[in-house]
Amino acid sequence: MTEPHWIIHLPTTLTSVDEAAALAMALRRSLGHVLAVDFGETTLSEEDRQFVRTRVWCDARLPGAGRCHLPADHPGNCRTGSWYGTTP
């Protein structure tokens, strides 16, 4: 049996989903080297609707054990690469 993973809920004072996504991108750029954080699973939710979540990045599984690093609902094919420079 594996140990459960933990989620950190980080409330903000931001009032738009675009601002929240931009903050998530900035956190990914500055903390992307921290292996304990799974940025591909990042979701956003309104303060009083925390069970209604919006994915920030695609994170689809790709051949070769990689994951897509493009924004959620992106056009075209998925691709891997650096988290740096990809925008939500």
N, C-alpha and C positions, 0 to 999 in steps of 0.2 A: 504494500500500500504506500502511495506517495503522500508526502505532506501537502497540505493545502497551500495554495498561493494566496498572497494578501493583496488587496487593492487599497491604494491611497486615494481618498477623495479629497480634492484640493479646491475648495470654494474660492471664487474670485469676486471682485466688485464689478466685473465687466457686464455690460447689458446687451451685447449682440453676439450671435454665434460666430460671426466673422472675426471679431476681436478675440473671442475665446480660442478660435482655431489659430490665429496669429500667435497668441501666447503659447499654445501647445507646440507650434513650430519653433518658437524661440527656445523653449525648454528643451526640445529635442536637439537643437543645434548646440546648446551649451552643455547638456548632460548626456549626449549621445554615447559618450565613452563609458558610462556607468552601465555595466552589463546586467545589473539587477533590475533595471527599468526596461519594460517591454513596450517601447513607444508604438509599435505596430498595432497594439490593442487599444490605443487611446480613443476614448469616446467623450462626447460632450453631452451635457443635459442641463435643462433649466433647473434652477434651485428647488422648486416645489414639484418637479416632475422627473425625479432622478431615475425612474425606471424606464423612461423614454429617452433612449440614447442615440446620438448621431456619431457614426464612425468618422474619424479624421483621415485615416489612411487606409488604403485597400487591404494590404497585408495578406493577400491571397497566397496560398502555397504554390510554389513553382517547382518544376523538375529540378532535381539536385539539392533539395532541402532548403532552398532559398524562399524568400517571401517578397512580394511586390512592395516597393517603397513609394509608389505613386499615391496621390490623393484618392480618397474613396470616390467611387463612381466616375473614375477617369475614362476618357475615350481611348480607344486603341488597346494594344496588348499590354499586359503586365510586364514589369521588368524589375530586376534587382539593381543594386548600386548603393551608393552612399546615401545616408539620410540627409546629408548636407546638400542644400540647394534644391531639394524637392519641396514644393509648397502645397499646403492643403487646398 
